[in-house]
C-alpha cells in the first residue's frame, strides 16, 4: 500500500519503533521521529493520566511537521482502569497513530478517526485479525513467533498471507526484525511496515538499565524463554534475567490471576526485574544512539532493496 498521505515526506522508511512497557519514553520516540522513523511509547509508561499528558506535551514541543509522526499504545483490556481517561487525552492532543493491544474496540477506533488519526492493532493470529478488521482499524500488526513481549507462535510466512486474505489495510510485521535486511524481508513478504522493539532497547535513549542492555548484547535466540507464567500472557523473556530473579526458567509456576493492568503498574517482577526480548536479540551487538540506529537501518534497507532489484534484473 502507499504511505498514508499525511505521512508522505516525513517517514523515510517503513519502520515503526514499537512501544515497549517501561522502556519507551519521549527521548527515544523523539530521536526516532527526527530520523524519519515512527517512534512510540505506551500510555501506561506514565503512572498517571496526568503524567501521560506531560509526555504528550513534550512530544508536541519536540516535533515539527517535517518529522515522522509518533504513536501511543493503549491497552484495550478490562483490567486497564485508565483506558477512557487516556483516550480522552489522545483525542485532545490528536495523536497521529494509536496502537491498540489486548482488545480491538470500535469506540476507540471511532474516537481516533474523529480527528483524522489512524489505529493499528496487534494480533497473534488470523482470527484476531478478523475481529480487528470488523472494528474498523486502519492497520494490523501480526506479532509472529519470536517477537519480544507478548507474542504469538505462528511463523510470519504463514501469518502475513492469512491476514492479507481477510484485511486490505496496512500490515505491520513484528517478530525477530533487527536489521534493515529484516525490514526488506518483511516488505517482500507483503507487509507495509516492520515493527521493531528489541533492537531499540539497546539504544542510548531507551529507559532500560545498563545491565539489561548488556544482557541483550550477550544473548542469542536460544536465550529467549516463551512462557505465560511471568506476566499472565504468553511472552518472550531473557533467560538470564529469569535466573537473576532467582527463578528456574524451566520450572516456572503459573501466574495466579492472569494479566491485570490495574496492578501491573506496581512493577513487580515482570518487566521491571524480568526483562523481555525477542529472538532477534542475537543480532544485537552495540548500543548506539537511536537516531544513529535509525539511519543505519534505513541505509541497510535501501541497500538490500537495491541488491534484490539487481538480482531480479539479472534473472530476467
Number of C-alpha atoms within 10 A of each C-alpha: 11 7 14 10 7 13 16 12 13 19 22 18 23 22 25 24 27 26 25 25 20 18 20 25 22 22 18 24 28 27 23 29 30 23 22 25 28 29 29 27 27 23 28 24 19 18 12 15 18 13 14 19 18 13 19 21 13 14 20 13 9 16 16 13 10 14 22 25 26 25 28 22 23 26 20 20 19 13 14 17 15 20 18 13 12 19 19 15 16 24 18 13 15 18 22 21 23 26 24 26 18 15 18 26 19 14 11 23 22 17 17 23 19 12 14 15 20 20 25 25 29 25 27 19 19 21 12 19 25 16 15 25 20 13 18 19 28 20 23 29 25 29 28 24 21 28 31 30 24 25 24 23 16 17 13 19 12 13 20 25 15 15 23 17 10 13 20 13 17 21 27 26 30 31 27 26 26 23 22 25 18 20 30 23 17 25 17 12 15 17 24 21 23 27 27 29 27 27 28 27 28 28 20 17 22 23 19 17 13 13 10 19 24 14 19 29 17 14 21 17 16 11 19 26 22 27 19 18 19 25 24 17 17 17 24 26 27 27 23 22 21 22 13 11 12 9 15 13 20 11 8 13 12 13 13 10 8 13 17 16 17 13 12 16 18 10 11 13 14 17 20 16 14 21 22 29 30 33 26 25 29 19 18 20 15 14 21 14 17 27 22 14 21 27 18 14 21 23 16 18 22 17 15 18 19 12 12 14 12 12 11 10 9 8 7 6
